[in-house]
Amino acid sequence: MESDYKLYSELEKYEIINVNDGEKYNYLSNNDIIIDEDGNFKFLIITQNNSKFNFFGNNEFMEIPWEYVKKVGTRTIIIDIDDSMIKKGRL
């Protein structure tokens, strides 16, 4: 396997960081990626749990277009997006 490839099982451990405001959004394993029918990454779905107990928590999510992902590093996924550009919703 070529070294340019990254396995999803490795990416799960990557922390998501927004360089625009320095916010950390937990690890990819606690979030999700939307992939279109052609296999292209479209969105990062970042969940924000307001409670330590997910079952009782108020689950909000942020939808970040893949175009704002600037770099997939060795242990981080770097995004650069202003808060006003993030689509927010509730599960």
Residue frames as qw, qx, qy, qz and C-alpha x, y, z in Angstrom:
[[0.000, 0.890, 0.456, 0.000, 0.00, 0.00, 0.00],
 [0.394, 0.553, -0.031, 0.733, 1.32, 3.45, -0.89],
 [0.351, -0.276, -0.496, 0.745, 2.23, 5.85, 1.91],
 [0.127, -0.132, -0.139, -0.973, -0.07, 8.57, 0.45],
 [0.534, -0.407, -0.609, -0.422, -3.14, 6.57, 1.45],
 [0.198, -0.245, 0.616, -0.722, -4.82, 6.93, 4.81],
 [0.307, -0.295, -0.899, -0.103, -7.11, 4.28, 6.24],
 [0.421, -0.634, -0.205, -0.616, -10.36, 5.37, 7.88],
 [0.805, -0.458, -0.347, 0.145, -9.42, 3.30, 10.93],
 [0.553, -0.047, -0.177, 0.813, -6.39, 5.61, 11.30],
 [0.021, -0.440, -0.171, -0.881, -8.40, 8.79, 10.59],
 [0.557, -0.637, -0.499, -0.188, -10.84, 7.95, 13.40],
 [0.660, -0.465, -0.279, 0.520, -8.12, 8.93, 15.87],
 [0.343, 0.295, 0.101, 0.886, -7.51, 12.36, 14.27],
 [0.093, -0.628, -0.472, 0.612, -8.55, 15.46, 16.18],
 [0.277, 0.700, 0.438, 0.491, -10.46, 18.15, 14.26],
 [0.332, -0.535, -0.184, 0.755, -9.18, 21.70, 14.82],
 [0.307, 0.866, 0.331, 0.214, -10.48, 24.97, 13.36],
 [0.561, -0.045, -0.055, 0.825, -7.53, 27.33, 12.80],
 [0.009, -0.656, -0.292, -0.696, -9.94, 30.23, 12.30],
 [0.449, -0.720, 0.062, -0.525, -10.83, 30.38, 15.99],
 [0.075, 0.460, -0.810, 0.355, -8.66, 27.66, 17.60],
 [0.777, -0.161, 0.257, -0.552, -11.69, 25.51, 18.47],
 [0.017, 0.229, -0.971, -0.071, -11.15, 21.75, 18.93],
 [0.718, 0.012, -0.128, -0.684, -14.02, 19.55, 17.80],
 [0.817, -0.212, 0.501, -0.191, -13.08, 16.20, 19.34],
 [0.293, -0.295, 0.830, 0.372, -11.94, 13.22, 17.27],
 [0.428, 0.168, -0.554, -0.694, -13.28, 12.05, 13.92],
 [0.242, -0.136, -0.961, 0.019, -14.50, 8.81, 15.54],
 [0.044, 0.472, 0.654, -0.590, -17.04, 10.91, 17.49],
 [0.319, 0.562, -0.052, -0.761, -18.15, 12.71, 14.31],
 [0.723, 0.352, 0.592, 0.050, -18.96, 11.77, 10.73],
 [0.061, -0.362, 0.504, 0.782, -18.14, 12.33, 7.05],
 [0.683, 0.534, 0.356, -0.349, -20.73, 12.56, 4.26],
 [0.269, -0.273, 0.723, 0.574, -19.52, 10.98, 1.00],
 [0.599, 0.418, -0.058, -0.680, -21.41, 11.43, -2.29],
 [0.928, 0.212, 0.262, -0.159, -22.28, 8.66, -4.76],
 [0.669, 0.670, -0.283, 0.156, -18.99, 9.24, -6.63],
 [0.842, -0.199, -0.277, 0.418, -16.92, 8.69, -3.49],
 [0.277, 0.509, -0.152, 0.801, -16.04, 12.36, -2.93],
 [0.292, -0.396, -0.602, 0.628, -16.01, 13.83, 0.57],
 [0.022, -0.693, -0.420, -0.586, -18.79, 16.44, 0.85],
 [0.362, -0.760, 0.067, -0.536, -19.22, 17.39, 4.52],
 [0.299, 0.078, -0.789, 0.531, -17.83, 16.89, 7.99],
 [0.553, -0.624, -0.336, -0.438, -20.67, 16.41, 10.47],
 [0.282, 0.233, -0.642, 0.674, -19.49, 17.49, 13.90],
 [0.530, -0.625, -0.544, -0.179, -21.71, 16.64, 16.84],
 [0.041, 0.426, -0.431, 0.794, -21.76, 18.85, 19.90],
 [0.562, -0.465, -0.684, 0.009, -23.07, 17.09, 22.97],
 [0.171, -0.668, 0.171, -0.703, -24.14, 19.49, 25.70],
 [0.779, -0.482, 0.218, -0.335, -24.31, 16.67, 28.22],
 [0.129, -0.497, 0.858, -0.003, -21.92, 14.00, 29.44],
 [0.493, 0.168, 0.842, -0.142, -24.74, 11.51, 28.96],
 [0.071, 0.104, -0.607, -0.785, -25.46, 11.28, 25.22],
 [0.084, -0.423, -0.892, -0.137, -28.77, 9.49, 25.79],
 [0.122, -0.782, -0.523, 0.315, -30.20, 12.45, 27.69],
 [0.298, -0.395, 0.144, 0.857, -28.18, 15.15, 25.95],
 [0.443, 0.800, 0.197, -0.353, -29.32, 17.75, 23.49],
 [0.665, -0.056, 0.503, 0.550, -27.44, 16.67, 20.35],
 [0.331, 0.874, -0.023, -0.355, -26.59, 19.54, 18.07],
 [0.777, 0.051, 0.400, 0.483, -24.49, 19.18, 14.96],
 [0.096, 0.782, -0.228, -0.572, -22.51, 21.36, 12.60],
 [0.817, 0.418, 0.353, 0.180, -22.26, 20.67, 8.88],
 [0.182, -0.761, 0.354, 0.512, -18.92, 21.80, 7.48],
 [0.783, 0.608, -0.062, -0.117, -18.39, 21.62, 3.69],
 [0.900, -0.108, 0.152, 0.394, -15.28, 19.63, 2.77],
 [0.481, 0.707, 0.019, 0.519, -13.86, 22.66, 0.92],
 [0.270, -0.873, 0.214, -0.346, -13.05, 24.14, 4.34],
 [0.896, -0.340, 0.187, 0.215, -10.83, 21.18, 5.23],
 [0.211, 0.910, -0.346, -0.092, -7.38, 22.62, 4.63],
 [0.309, 0.528, -0.786, 0.092, -5.12, 19.76, 5.63],
 [0.943, -0.292, -0.083, -0.140, -5.22, 16.21, 6.89],
 [0.026, 0.764, -0.614, 0.197, -2.07, 15.96, 8.95],
 [0.401, 0.221, -0.878, 0.141, -0.45, 13.10, 10.82],
 [0.181, -0.290, -0.849, 0.403, -2.84, 13.34, 13.80],
 [0.158, 0.518, 0.367, -0.757, -5.16, 16.23, 13.02],
 [0.301, 0.589, 0.606, 0.442, -7.71, 17.42, 10.49],
 [0.166, -0.345, -0.114, 0.917, -7.30, 21.16, 10.04],
 [0.194, 0.725, 0.604, 0.267, -10.32, 23.21, 8.98],
 [0.183, -0.169, -0.061, 0.967, -10.55, 26.95, 8.39],
 [0.125, -0.577, -0.647, -0.484, -14.11, 28.23, 8.59],
 [0.135, -0.230, 0.272, -0.925, -15.77, 31.21, 10.22],
 [0.169, 0.231, 0.845, -0.451, -18.57, 30.38, 12.66],
 [0.452, 0.459, 0.145, -0.750, -21.06, 32.34, 10.54],
 [0.464, 0.383, -0.625, -0.498, -20.45, 29.94, 7.61],
 [0.031, 0.065, -0.989, 0.131, -21.24, 26.79, 9.59],
 [0.607, -0.263, -0.409, -0.629, -24.68, 25.26, 9.09],
 [0.099, -0.164, 0.822, -0.536, -26.04, 24.13, 12.47],
 [0.657, -0.212, -0.449, -0.567, -28.89, 21.79, 13.32],
 [0.510, -0.332, 0.621, -0.494, -30.32, 19.39, 15.89],
 [0.268, 0.078, -0.941, -0.193, -30.59, 15.61, 15.83]]
